[in-house]
Amino acid sequence: MKKKLVALAVAALLPACTKTVTYEVTNSSCAGFSVIKASRQDTTETLRQVLIHNTTYRQICDAGEKNEKQNE
């Protein structure tokens, strides 16, 4: 009986020792690439690919930057 009371008392006191920890997650996927600048010498196909790349970059990375600023 005594052991159960001690265990119950310890179990009741344990939550008092806890601390809420907040983790900040950083999206590093945008660090590997950036907007590509087109050249006058680029073909139509290359320009199309640059446009797709830049659009995708802005959707992913600009949205991530906005979220980071909102969380500050």
Sequence and secondary structure as in RCSB ss.txt:
>XXXX:A:sequence
MKKKLVALAVAALLPACTKTVTYEVTNSSCAGFSVIKASRQDTTETLRQVLIHNTTYRQICDAGEKNEKQNE
>XXXX:A:secstr
 HHHHHHHHHHHHGGGG           GGGG       TT  HHHHHHHHHHHHHHIIIIIHHHHHHHHH 
